Amino acid sequence: MKVGITLGDPGGIGPEVVLKACQKLLNSQGEANQQPTLVLYGPQWVFDQPSLKPFSSSLRVISQAKEALPNCLNLIPIDYNGPPHIGQPNAENGKASFKALQAAILDVQANHAQTLVTGPISKESWALGGIPHKDHTSFLQHTSGCEVRMGFYTPSFLVVLDSVHVPLKEACAALNTVHLTQTIQMAHAFGQQNGFKKPRIAVAGLNPHAGENGLIGHEETLHVKPAIQQVQHEGLCVSGPYPPDTVFLLAQHKQADIVVALTHDQGLIAVKLLHFEDAVNSTLGLPFVRTSPDHGTAFDIAYQNKANPRSMIAAIALGIKLPD
């Protein structure tokens, strides 16, 4: 298997966590022919930085993924204009991280790589670079033509979001039965991918106390309950809506395998509180597997050998597992 891995924003911790994770993978025990072939995408200058040189001794520069060899780091270099920019959002970094993503997606779509793992990008760098997409998820939806959702794997439970990177006001206004029904169906498929034959899905409400039967809002009655009833008729194991402040207790107590959250922070506060270092983001609905660590660029510690690679290690491991 070939794994395409983008370095993310070259001015952040993406290159460091990628290299640390890849080194751990290359040093792991097991049959050499069972290890994935690693294909990296990013500017070549990152490998010349003193803090990263110890992790890049096996680097091979190649021009296309089919040239990649196992048991080493294969780099497809991405053009970069000007001197390196480290530790802050930057237009050239945004352009480079976007070009790396485009190249990796093309290789996965052509089956030159079987899974895509992405390093953290800076939305501000993309904006400064004139990229007309605000994040990985929106571009993946645009370029694939697929309806996608953000799914999150943690060692304790799975989470799927009904809305993504939009203002809270817009997420609440956009809530509807059809979209939420599809979200729950995608959550069910995500659970099966992760080994749950019939995953138990708990759906959060939108309002305090899940609306109190209309006393604190009507969204649960108008949209959430009908979506739950629809997928129940399809045979899915789904319950709710549950009060947003207690729904994750069901997951923590092993009474649910997946939580469907209606807004970004409703789901990710719990994920990052409990599993900040080992959660993985997976884009659901694509014709290929895409995973990424569940953290940002951490510009303040870039190239200081301080970044923890656990989430990237988990992202690569999940990216290898899911295609099976």
Secondary structure, 3 states (H helix, E strand, C coil): CEEEEECCCCCCCHHHHHHHHHHHHHHCCCCHHHCCEEEEEECHHHHHCCCCHHHCCCEEECCCHHHCCCCCEEEEECCCCCCCCCCCCCHHHHHHHHHHHHHHHHHHHCCCCCEEEECCCCHHHHHHCCCCCCCHHHHHHHHHCCCCEEEEECCCCEEEECCCCCCHHHHHHHCCHHHHHHHHHHHHHHHHHCCCCCCEEEEECCCHHHHHCCCCCCHHHHHHHHHHHHHHHCCCEEEEEECCCCHHHHHHCCCCCEEEECCHHHHHHHHHHHHCCCCEEEEECCCCEEEEECCCCCHHHCCCCCCCCHHHHHHHHHHHHCCC
